[in-house]
Amino acid sequence: MTLALGLAERLQGVSFSDLPGEAVHAAQLSLADALCVMLAATRLEPVVLPFHTHALAGGSGHATLLGGGKATASLAALANGALSHALDFEDTYDAAGLHPNAVIIPAALALAEAEALSGPDLLLAIATGCDIACRIGDGLASDPAVRGWYHPPIIAAAGAAFGVSRMLRLTPEQTVSAVSLALCQFSLTDELKRSPRSDLRAVRDAFAARAVVEACCLARSGVRGVDAPLDGPSGLFAMLTGDRASGDLLAGFGRVFRGADVTFKHWPCCRGTHPSIALALELRERGIAADDIEAVSLSVSPPDDMLMLPEADRKRPASMVAAKFSIPFCFALAMRRSEVTLEGFMPEARSDPAVLNVAAKVSLDRVIPRGASERPAARVLLVNGASYEVIVPEAPGIRASETTFDQMAPKFADCLRHAGRERIQQPLIEQIAALGHAPDLAGLTAVLTSDPVSAPMRHGLTGID
């Protein structure tokens, strides 16, 4: 039996009532986090606008666009998927460097609403899709970047195809087809890291989410995919690593859900920049000010070298996305402002000479060899001639299973403030908390479409009502 079929058959036996409490809680919290971040992106990231206008032009439908209006499930997944990673503020599965919910949430939400499915159906799709994506990520024998692949959204798409298939009650064979049909529609190469001006950094999950919706609908209609999309001789693992899956991906399946291990971000930028932010805050605690710094030289582990190069772009990022993928800029922002918030990536902050002056002092010392146990380090030289050799702190995270809605409330409030939707925070949380008993998503979508913004939008979907 192939791995995909084994997962699909085991998935058939998993129902919402089987989910442990922490898996349900994690799915609800990830959904709340995603929706707040996506709503903020409608006003803060201009590149999402073409996706929204394209979805609106695609004809009427029954799935809600977070930027306003309705579209088909496929186009809603595309438009909302463009929002999910646009601010790089969504949750992360740190063990494998993935954003599994960035694909499953826009895909499952669009289809669940379009087909009048229940709240438990949606939560089951999120919990299982996220879990399988994390398992696939854990099973990678080596870094796919070595073979030229940018794998996070590819793996997220595979997991999402399983989760959405379960929500649509597809057979195991149809589920396997859905996974392979999704993967044949979407791929992304590691060239992404070498193209600072590319919009794909922000909107990559749009294509994966749309592919998942279309793949599952086609599989339900009888379109056959390949038999072994994951562990076949030319399947996903072979393509990404040239090797078979590492470990038993079925171990604990249906009982242990790895979505409980995703973490929520302290700061709205690439996870790989977070250690440098923590370093800056640590230096400030030692009494070192931004103007005290003469130079900072960092060693980094792959793939975080992409956050240091090309040097000119990283030290003076030309866009919001480029700034969020820059260790020098994020370090400088934390040194100058003592905090890293959504405002820090707006045009006025990106052109702040005080911040850019510090960013210009940050350089790459060397890239730690792949697989080495060495921790990234920094050499900090001060203008008075003193120097420090420090180990760069680990990136802090807020684990889903250990976090409450109240603890996440400040982040939700900040995102909704930027979205101009502050008044929906409490009703949104109440609807998500009640999804486990909701016969449909009408209550949730009513909140999402209530209290529309009338003021001009700052950077994103200007003029859309």
C-alpha positions as CSV (number, residue, x, y, z in Angstrom):
1,M,0.0,0.0,0.0
2,T,1.3,3.4,-0.9
3,L,1.8,6.1,1.8
4,A,-0.9,8.3,0.3
5,L,-3.4,5.5,0.3
6,G,-2.5,4.5,3.8
7,L,-3.0,8.1,5.1
8,A,-6.3,8.4,3.1
9,E,-7.7,5.1,4.5
10,R,-6.7,6.0,8.1
11,L,-8.1,9.5,7.5
12,Q,-11.5,8.0,6.8
13,G,-11.7,6.8,10.4
14,V,-11.1,10.2,11.9
15,S,-14.2,12.2,12.8
16,F,-14.6,15.5,14.6
17,S,-15.6,13.7,17.8
18,D,-12.2,11.8,17.6
19,L,-10.2,15.0,17.8
20,P,-8.5,15.6,21.2
21,G,-9.3,18.9,22.9
22,E,-5.9,20.4,22.1
23,A,-6.3,19.6,18.4
24,V,-9.7,21.4,18.3
25,H,-8.4,24.3,20.3
26,A,-5.3,24.6,18.0
27,A,-7.5,24.6,14.9
28,Q,-9.8,27.3,16.3
29,L,-6.9,29.4,17.4
30,S,-5.1,29.0,14.1
31,L,-8.3,30.0,12.3
32,A,-8.7,33.1,14.4
33,D,-5.1,34.0,13.9
34,A,-5.3,33.5,10.2
35,L,-8.4,35.5,9.7
36,C,-7.1,38.5,11.7
37,V,-3.8,38.4,9.8
38,M,-5.5,38.1,6.4
39,L,-7.9,40.9,7.2
40,A,-5.0,43.2,8.0
41,A,-3.3,42.2,4.7
42,T,-6.2,43.6,2.8
43,R,-5.1,47.0,3.8
44,L,-1.4,46.7,4.2
45,E,-0.1,44.7,1.2
46,P,-0.8,46.2,-2.2
47,V,0.2,43.1,-4.2
48,V,-3.0,41.2,-3.0
49,L,-5.2,43.6,-4.9
50,P,-4.9,41.9,-8.4
51,F,-5.9,38.6,-6.8
52,H,-9.1,40.2,-5.4
53,T,-10.1,42.0,-8.5
54,H,-9.4,38.8,-10.5
55,A,-11.7,36.9,-8.2
56,L,-14.5,39.5,-8.4
57,A,-14.2,39.4,-12.2
58,G,-14.5,35.6,-12.3
59,G,-18.3,35.6,-11.9
60,S,-20.7,35.2,-9.0
61,G,-20.2,32.5,-6.3
62,H,-21.0,31.7,-2.7
63,A,-17.7,32.0,-1.0
64,T,-16.7,35.1,0.9
65,L,-13.8,37.3,-0.2
66,L,-12.1,38.8,2.8
67,G,-11.5,42.0,0.8
68,G,-15.2,42.3,0.1
69,G,-17.7,40.5,-2.2
70,K,-18.3,36.9,-3.2
71,A,-16.7,34.5,-5.7
72,T,-16.5,30.8,-6.6
73,A,-14.8,28.6,-4.1
74,S,-11.7,28.3,-6.4
75,L,-11.3,32.0,-6.9
76,A,-12.0,32.7,-3.2
77,A,-9.3,30.3,-2.3
78,L,-7.0,32.1,-4.7
79,A,-7.8,35.6,-3.4
80,N,-7.9,34.8,0.3
81,G,-4.8,32.5,-0.1
82,A,-2.9,35.6,-1.4
83,L,-3.6,37.2,2.0
84,S,-2.6,34.3,4.2
85,H,1.2,34.8,4.0
86,A,1.2,38.4,2.7
87,L,2.2,39.9,6.1
88,D,4.3,36.8,7.1
89,F,2.5,36.9,10.4
90,E,0.7,33.5,10.3
91,D,1.5,30.5,12.4
92,T,4.5,28.3,11.8
93,Y,5.4,24.6,12.3
94,D,9.0,25.3,13.4
95,A,10.2,21.7,13.4
96,A,10.0,21.6,9.6
97,G,9.9,25.3,8.7
98,L,6.4,25.2,7.4
99,H,3.3,27.4,7.3
100,P,0.7,24.5,7.0
101,N,-2.4,26.5,7.8
102,A,-1.6,29.2,5.2
103,V,-3.0,26.8,2.5
104,I,-5.6,24.7,4.4
105,I,-7.5,27.6,5.9
106,P,-8.3,29.6,2.7
107,A,-9.0,26.4,0.8
108,A,-11.2,24.7,3.4
109,L,-13.0,27.9,4.3
110,A,-14.0,28.6,0.7
111,L,-15.3,25.2,0.0
112,A,-17.0,24.8,3.4
113,E,-19.0,28.0,2.8
114,A,-19.7,27.3,-0.8
115,E,-21.1,23.9,0.0
116,A,-22.9,24.8,3.2
117,L,-20.8,22.5,5.3
118,S,-20.7,22.6,9.1
119,G,-18.3,24.1,11.6
120,P,-17.1,20.7,12.7
121,D,-16.4,19.8,9.1
122,L,-14.2,22.9,8.8
123,L,-12.3,22.3,12.0
124,L,-11.7,18.7,11.1
125,A,-10.3,19.7,7.7
126,I,-7.9,22.2,9.4
127,A,-6.8,19.8,12.1
128,T,-6.1,16.9,9.7
129,G,-4.7,18.9,6.8
130,C,-2.3,20.7,9.1
131,D,-1.3,17.5,10.8
132,I,-0.5,15.7,7.6
133,A,1.5,18.6,6.2
134,C,3.5,18.7,9.4
135,R,4.1,14.9,9.2
136,I,5.3,15.2,5.6
137,G,7.6,18.0,6.6
138,D,9.0,15.9,9.4
139,G,9.6,13.1,6.9
140,L,12.0,15.0,4.7
141,A,15.4,13.3,4.7
142,S,17.2,16.5,3.6
143,D,16.6,20.1,2.7
144,P,14.7,20.3,-0.7
145,A,16.5,23.6,-1.4
146,V,19.6,21.6,-2.3
147,R,17.6,20.2,-5.2
148,G,16.2,23.6,-6.1
149,W,12.8,23.4,-4.5
150,Y,11.0,25.9,-2.2
151,H,9.0,23.3,-0.4
152,P,6.8,24.9,2.4
153,P,3.8,25.8,0.2
154,I,4.2,22.5,-1.8
155,I,3.9,20.4,1.4
156,A,1.2,22.6,2.8
157,A,-0.8,21.9,-0.4
158,A,-0.4,18.2,-0.1
159,G,-1.6,18.3,3.5
160,A,-4.5,20.6,2.6
161,A,-5.6,18.2,-0.1
162,F,-6.0,15.5,2.5
163,G,-7.9,17.7,4.9
164,V,-10.3,19.1,2.3
165,S,-10.9,15.6,0.9
166,R,-11.9,14.5,4.4
167,M,-14.2,17.5,4.7
168,L,-15.9,16.6,1.3
169,R,-16.1,12.9,2.4
170,L,-14.1,11.7,-0.6
171,T,-13.2,8.0,-0.8
172,P,-9.6,7.0,-0.1
173,E,-9.0,6.5,-3.8
174,Q,-10.4,10.0,-4.6
175,T,-8.3,11.5,-1.8
176,V,-5.1,10.1,-3.3
177,S,-6.2,11.5,-6.7
178,A,-6.9,14.9,-5.1
179,V,-3.4,15.0,-3.6
180,S,-1.7,14.2,-6.9
181,L,-4.0,16.6,-8.8
182,A,-3.1,19.4,-6.4
183,L,0.6,18.7,-6.6
184,C,0.6,18.7,-10.4
185,Q,-1.0,22.2,-10.5
186,F,1.4,23.8,-8.1
187,S,5.2,23.9,-7.5
188,L,7.7,26.6,-6.5
189,T,11.4,26.6,-7.0
190,D,14.1,27.9,-4.7
191,E,14.7,30.7,-7.2
192,L,12.3,32.6,-5.0
193,K,15.2,33.3,-2.6
194,R,17.2,34.9,-5.3
195,S,14.5,37.3,-6.6
196,P,14.1,40.1,-4.1
197,R,11.6,41.9,-6.3
198,S,9.3,38.9,-6.7
199,D,5.8,39.2,-5.4
200,L,5.7,35.4,-5.0
201,R,7.2,35.8,-1.5
202,A,3.9,37.3,-0.4
203,V,1.2,35.6,-2.4
204,R,2.6,32.1,-3.0
205,D,-0.1,30.3,-1.0
206,A,-2.8,31.7,-3.3
207,F,-1.9,29.3,-6.0
208,A,-1.6,26.3,-3.7
209,A,-5.0,27.0,-2.1
210,R,-6.7,27.3,-5.5
211,A,-5.0,24.1,-6.7
212,V,-6.3,22.2,-3.6
213,V,-9.9,23.3,-4.2
214,E,-9.9,22.4,-7.8
215,A,-8.1,19.2,-7.2
216,C,-10.6,18.0,-4.7
217,C,-13.6,18.9,-6.8
218,L,-12.1,17.2,-9.8
219,A,-11.3,14.1,-7.9
220,R,-14.8,14.0,-6.6
221,S,-16.0,14.2,-10.2
222,G,-14.0,11.1,-11.1
223,V,-10.7,12.5,-12.4
224,R,-7.9,10.0,-11.5
225,G,-4.5,11.1,-10.4
226,V,-1.4,9.0,-9.9
227,D,-1.2,6.1,-7.5
228,A,1.7,7.1,-5.3
229,P,2.0,10.9,-5.2
230,L,4.1,10.9,-2.0
231,D,6.3,7.8,-1.8
232,G,6.4,6.7,-5.5
233,P,9.8,6.4,-7.3
234,S,9.1,9.9,-8.7
235,G,6.7,11.1,-5.9
236,L,6.9,14.1,-3.7
237,F,9.7,12.8,-1.4
238,A,11.8,11.6,-4.3
239,M,11.3,14.9,-6.1
240,L,12.1,17.1,-3.0
241,T,15.0,15.1,-1.5
242,G,16.0,12.3,-3.8
243,D,15.2,9.9,-1.0
244,R,12.3,8.1,0.7
245,A,10.4,9.5,3.7
246,S,12.4,9.5,6.9
247,G,10.5,7.9,9.8
248,D,7.0,6.5,10.1
249,L,4.6,9.1,9.0
250,L,1.6,7.1,10.2
251,A,2.9,6.8,13.8
252,G,0.1,8.1,16.1
253,F,-2.0,9.2,13.2
254,G,-5.5,9.9,14.3
255,R,-4.5,10.3,17.9
256,V,-1.7,12.9,17.9
257,F,-2.3,16.0,15.9
258,R,0.8,18.1,15.2
259,G,-1.2,21.3,14.7
260,A,-1.1,21.6,18.4
261,D,2.6,22.2,18.0
262,V,2.4,25.2,15.6
263,T,3.5,28.5,17.1
264,F,2.2,32.0,16.7
265,K,4.6,34.8,15.9
266,H,5.7,37.6,18.2
267,W,6.7,39.7,15.2
268,P,5.2,40.1,11.7
269,C,8.2,39.0,9.6
270,C,9.9,35.9,8.4
271,R,10.6,33.4,11.2
272,G,14.2,33.3,10.2
273,T,14.6,37.0,11.2
274,H,13.3,36.4,14.7
275,P,16.6,35.3,16.3
276,S,18.2,38.6,15.1
277,I,15.3,40.6,16.6
278,A,15.7,38.7,19.9
279,L,19.5,39.4,19.7
280,A,18.8,43.2,19.3
281,L,16.4,43.2,22.3
282,E,19.1,41.3,24.3
283,L,21.7,43.9,23.4
284,R,19.3,46.7,24.4
285,E,18.8,44.9,27.8
286,R,22.6,45.0,28.2
287,G,22.4,48.8,27.8
288,I,23.8,48.8,24.2
289,A,22.0,51.5,22.1
290,A,21.8,51.6,18.3
291,D,24.3,54.4,18.1
292,D,26.8,52.4,20.1
293,I,27.2,49.9,17.3
294,E,30.0,50.1,14.9
295,A,29.4,46.7,13.1
296,V,27.5,43.4,13.5
297,S,28.8,40.2,11.9
298,L,26.5,37.2,11.9
299,S,26.9,33.5,11.1
300,V,23.6,31.9,10.0
301,S,22.3,28.4,9.2
302,P,20.6,27.6,5.9
303,P,18.2,28.6,4.6
304,D,18.5,31.9,6.6
305,D,21.4,33.0,4.4
306,M,18.6,34.1,2.0
307,L,17.7,36.7,4.6
308,M,21.2,38.2,4.3
309,L,21.7,38.1,0.6
310,P,21.7,39.9,-1.8
311,E,23.3,42.4,0.5
312,A,22.2,45.6,-1.1
313,D,18.5,44.6,-1.0
314,R,18.7,43.3,2.5
315,K,20.2,46.5,3.9
316,R,17.8,48.8,2.1
317,P,14.7,46.7,1.3
318,A,12.5,48.2,-1.5
319,S,9.2,46.7,-0.4
320,M,7.3,45.4,2.6
321,V,8.0,41.8,1.7
322,A,11.7,42.4,1.2
323,A,11.9,44.1,4.6
324,K,10.2,41.2,6.3
325,F,12.8,38.9,4.6
326,S,15.8,40.9,5.8
327,I,17.8,40.1,8.9
328,P,19.7,43.5,8.7
329,F,16.5,45.5,8.5
330,C,14.7,43.6,11.3
331,F,17.7,43.7,13.6
332,A,17.9,47.5,13.0
333,L,14.2,48.0,13.5
334,A,14.4,46.3,16.9
335,M,17.5,48.2,17.9
336,R,16.0,51.6,17.0
337,R,12.4,51.1,18.1
338,S,12.7,48.4,20.8
339,E,9.7,46.6,19.2
340,V,8.9,45.2,15.8
341,T,5.3,45.8,14.7
342,L,3.3,46.1,11.5
343,E,4.0,49.8,11.4
344,G,7.7,49.1,11.2
345,F,7.3,47.7,7.6
346,M,5.3,50.6,6.2
347,P,7.0,52.9,3.6
348,E,7.9,55.6,6.1
349,A,9.6,53.2,8.4
350,R,11.5,51.5,5.6
351,S,13.0,54.8,4.5
352,D,13.9,55.9,8.1
353,P,17.6,56.9,7.9
354,A,18.1,56.0,11.5
355,V,17.0,52.4,10.9
356,L,18.8,52.1,7.6
357,N,22.0,53.3,9.1
358,V,22.0,50.4,11.6
359,A,21.0,47.9,8.9
360,A,24.0,49.0,6.8
361,K,26.3,47.9,9.7
362,V,25.0,44.3,9.7
363,S,26.9,41.8,7.5
364,L,27.2,38.1,6.9
365,D,30.2,36.4,8.5
366,R,29.6,32.9,7.1
367,V,27.0,30.3,6.4
368,I,27.1,27.3,8.8
369,P,27.4,24.0,6.9
370,R,24.2,22.1,6.5
371,G,23.7,19.5,9.3
372,A,26.2,21.1,11.6
373,S,25.3,21.3,15.3
374,E,26.9,24.8,15.6
375,R,24.6,27.5,16.7
376,P,24.4,30.9,14.9
377,A,26.6,33.5,16.5
378,A,27.2,37.3,16.3
379,R,30.2,39.5,16.7
380,V,29.2,42.9,17.9
381,L,31.8,45.7,17.6
382,L,31.0,49.0,19.4
383,V,32.2,52.5,18.5
384,N,34.2,52.6,21.7
385,G,36.3,49.6,20.6
386,A,34.6,47.0,22.8
387,S,33.3,43.8,21.2
388,Y,31.0,41.0,22.1
389,E,30.8,37.4,20.9
390,V,27.3,36.1,21.5
391,I,25.2,33.1,20.6
392,V,22.2,34.3,18.7
393,P,19.0,33.5,20.8
394,E,16.5,30.9,19.6
395,A,13.4,32.3,17.9
396,P,10.7,32.6,20.6
397,G,7.3,31.1,19.8
398,I,3.8,30.9,21.3
399,R,2.7,27.2,21.1
400,A,-0.9,26.7,20.0
401,S,-1.8,24.1,22.6
402,E,-0.4,26.3,25.4
403,T,-2.0,29.6,24.3
404,T,-5.5,31.0,25.0
405,F,-7.7,33.4,23.0
406,D,-7.2,36.0,25.7
407,Q,-3.4,35.7,25.4
408,M,-3.7,36.2,21.6
409,A,-6.2,39.1,21.9
410,P,-3.5,41.9,21.7
411,K,-2.3,40.5,18.3
412,F,-5.8,40.1,17.1
413,A,-6.7,43.6,18.1
414,D,-3.6,45.1,16.4
415,C,-4.4,43.2,13.1
416,L,-8.0,44.2,13.1
417,R,-7.1,47.8,13.9
418,H,-5.0,47.9,10.7
419,A,-7.9,46.3,8.9
420,G,-10.3,49.0,10.2
421,R,-12.4,46.1,11.7
422,E,-11.8,46.5,15.5
423,R,-15.5,46.1,16.3
424,I,-15.7,42.5,15.0
425,Q,-13.0,41.1,17.3
426,Q,-15.3,39.8,20.1
427,P,-18.1,38.4,17.8
428,L,-15.4,36.8,15.6
429,I,-13.9,35.0,18.5
430,E,-17.3,34.0,19.8
431,Q,-18.2,32.5,16.4
432,I,-15.0,30.6,16.1
433,A,-15.3,29.3,19.6
434,A,-18.8,28.0,18.7
435,L,-17.8,26.3,15.4
436,G,-17.7,22.9,17.0
437,H,-21.5,23.0,17.3
438,A,-22.3,25.2,14.3
439,P,-24.5,23.5,11.5
440,D,-23.0,25.9,8.9
441,L,-20.7,28.9,8.6
442,A,-23.4,31.5,8.4
443,G,-22.6,33.1,11.7
444,L,-18.9,33.3,10.9
445,T,-19.4,34.7,7.5
446,A,-21.9,37.2,8.8
447,V,-19.3,38.6,11.2
448,L,-16.6,38.6,8.4
449,T,-18.9,40.6,6.1
450,S,-20.3,43.0,8.8
451,D,-19.1,46.5,9.6
452,P,-17.4,47.1,6.2
453,V,-14.7,49.7,6.1
454,S,-15.7,53.0,4.5
455,A,-12.5,54.9,4.9
456,P,-9.9,54.7,2.1
457,M,-7.5,51.8,2.7
458,R,-3.9,52.7,3.5
459,H,-1.9,50.5,1.2
460,G,-4.1,47.6,0.0
461,L,-7.5,47.2,-1.4
462,T,-8.3,50.9,-1.9
463,G,-11.9,51.6,-2.8
464,I,-13.2,48.1,-2.3
465,D,-16.4,47.9,-0.3
